[in-house]
């Protein structure tokens, strides 16, 4: 392993440059090297000040998150920062790239901070279920004021060099490292005075703190880090710094072992693992994608077009009829105007994004597209026709993708003479907002096509996860079984609003019945009708109540009535006695004696249905890793990040306990609870689901 830092001198400046791939994380070796180099510069009479800098892209990604579960090792970051502060000579941070978390705190432990143009500063700790723990909550308020500091800590917003300058966080923005060193050499000749933040008071009032924290506290739903951040910044205003730093450090340690922090760390690494496809030949290169074609300008097509335009890629949208095409382009223009009105993007950004999307009614307009995504009506024959036509017009090497959520991608690929160029790109609605992208690898998809989709997914800000072909792929296959279980619970005696309450209290963004009302009850109804002939009569059919609601025109929010009724607030469902009566009637017809179902049973049957289905998906090789399923549920299905995803939830609960409950449900409720072999295996051996991966 190469040395974690490089040392050089520039006149009277001793420079420590971080050189630890991949992200200059402040692991123990790096901390020890910084401490040692600083000590040497302190002792060297030719050196007047120490400067810290990174590799040009990254100053440093902050604390080494891989060390968080393995116990503390000296020198701690707090100790290194204290050493810089206690030294005789000034220390200067030359922030030349990303400075996140602990690296931002290291810079706050310096006397001076200069940013180079690529500097990016942020406290991402809240996303890891924690607060900054090496002085950030006390020193940032001393520079930027308590309210601004609190907002930055709670939002985890990334500041550019200019924003950091405007907030007083950096002293100047300098054009490059040489200019910075030259500037320092000149200043140091004049002897730079010490200027430690620990010697300063927090300026400005603290009354705005509660108001700033309020929306974050609401969204955090009791996750402890948000309240702790507020308390920490309050202490910056009210306590001597030494005592406040002790409190901050203790709080950081306590939160670090909280279930929420563990879950979010799990997701941090899970998302990065998900981006990798294990069995691609080494060195597989992505194909270049500089422009994108989209066939079908409905809701999905428009959202996908916006997702690419947002990321700077030109898009050609194809729709058969001119009128529909115009309506789609108008709709996109309106959607961007709305984003401007809400203050989400600037007007010139909206203009640029709209300008990247052009339309045509002629499929031949996609002859030069590097990637074409089909988003037409969800019917096999329609899709096969589109792909046969694309096969005729697309240039050799173009990637042809389908946005199907249910259909067999292999059959779609077979409609072309180049199945190796075909795969599924399953976006989630609204496609320009939702992070999840299921990259569906068909039997003959070429490795470089998979690689391109994964790389491109990240480039457009999505969380891509590679899955195989099966009904519903990974996410919907699990979610459909969860939904079905919710309806079985209702037949047995629960009520829709009880089920929804249990899951939202547990942390899901919405309960399953509220989701059905939002999506429209006609969606599931039509799919069930289409599949009625192929249904296995031995399987229970818990959708009778849903079918009758749909047949009665109770289609959900859009009809003002579904599982709930909707009053003045068209999004807020009100429990409806008519629905309760219908459920009782259906149960009566089926001879089900309704009983009180406990909240705990509802929770466990919903969760373990997800987990058991996930087990089958893993066993069949549809997903590469259990952690990929966690990524899918937290980025595409409103599963709370503080719970880490369904598979993580099961592992924390204990796989053996989960399997014991699944076996009990199997005995009581029949074969849709047959335990997945991989769960039985891991419960017996005690190995984690991702053993070895
Ligand atoms: N500690 C340990 N490992 C880290 C890390 C950290 N703080 N930050 C990133 N890594 C690892 C990743 O796990 C990944 O490892 P892998 O290649 O084995 O999968 C690798 O570094 C590259 O990270 P990635 O996120 O894929 O690179 P990027 O260039 O897209 O983004 C960052 C770089 C720094 C913006 C991003 O990694 C990040 O936000 N890191 C977290 C920073 C953070 O939360 N710091 C505060 C800690 S208290």
Boltz pocket constraint, residues with backbone or C-beta under 6 A from the ligand:
constraints:
  - pocket:
      binder: B
      contacts: [[A, 22], [A, 23], [A, 25], [A, 60], [A, 61], [A, 62], [A, 63], [A, 64], [A, 65], [A, 66], [A, 98], [A, 100], [A, 101], [A, 102], [A, 124], [A, 125], [A, 128], [A, 268], [A, 269], [A, 272], [A, 273]]
      max_distance: 6.0
